[in-house]
């Protein structure tokens, strides 16, 4: 399954130099993971759900942080 999600960053996602923060990138990825899980039927709110996925570690390398604007 290929999952796509559009995110529009808000001003607090950026540093005073106009680069997106690592925290904002992690938040975007976490929210996309949750939305993907929900779309695939693995919602944590499903009453009969007996399976779950758990994110246990981050290994992220950022070559260039996106800029504001």
N, C-alpha and C positions, 0 to 999 in steps of 0.2 A: 504494500500500500504506500503510495506517495502522498504525503500530506504537505499542503502549503497553507501559510497563514500570513496575512499582511499586518504589519505593525507600524503604527505612526508614532514615532518617539515624541515625548513631551519635553519641555525645557529642562525639567529636573533630571533628565537622563544624560545631560551633558555637563562637562567640566566648564570652568570659566574660560578655558582656551577653545571651547567649541567642539571638543572631542567627546564621543559617547563614552560613558563609564563602563568598566568591566561589570559592575553590579547590574547595570541596565541590560547588558548583553545576556548575563545569566538569567535575569528576570524574563527576558524575551524568550529564551530557550526553554525555561521552565514552563511558561504559559503555553508555548507551542506544544510541549510534551503532554501537558494536561489536556489540551484541546484534541490532540491526536488520540489520546487514550479514550476520551469521551466519544469521539467519532467512530472509533473501532469497536464500541460497545463495552469497553472496560471501565466504565465510569465508577468512581468510588462511591457514588450515591445509588447505584443499582442495588435493589434489595436482594436479589438472588445471586449477586456476584460472588463467586468463590475464588476468583483469580485477581491478582494485582501485579503491577510492575512497580519497582522501587528504584529510584535513582540514588545510587550510593556514592558516586564519585564524579568529579568534574576533571577533565583533562583538556584544557582549552589553550590554544596558542593563537594569539591575535597578531597578524602581520601588520595590519594598519587599522586603526580605529576610525570608524566613520565620523565625518565632520557634520556640524550643524548646518542646515540650509542646503 
